[in-house]
């Protein structure tokens, strides 16, 4: 299970196809490894971004609805950067995304103009 989930707060018709997920991930992280998941999985695809230190690795998971991204990162700023990147992938017509922690104990709103440093800062 990912440390964070980024999704629209309400159901949306928008969905990112697996091929497009692979394309946008590789545009941002050219050396990422990609995996497509088969039927019966709650995931469509995942991407593993290897870093020089395993503590800085990043795992991205495209969930079955195609509009929710799971982020597994030990560093909060890296997770925030990935969440803001995802916000730019999702069409602007979807005005806000919510970033949930693993325990669903709260959320941060991510708007198209949100900077990574703002994601976890108190409002």
C-alpha angles and dihedrals in degrees: 000000000000122000091232138022124205117197144139109272090234133039112277135193091226117102130169114227116229092246091055091047089056091048096050093044092052091047089057099033108023095186096050119129115230131206128187115210123220132229118303094034122115087223130073096193143340136206128205117203109198117210130193087258119045087222088068097049117126127211119195121190124193106209125220095265090060093226101075123078125197116209124197111187129141091212116070094210091054089050090049091050090052091047092051090047089053090049088059091049093053113079117264090238086076095073103197140017126200123224111208127190121229093268095046086234093144144332143231122220115233116200126182090263097045114124121214092245089059097053098084098024117110116256 
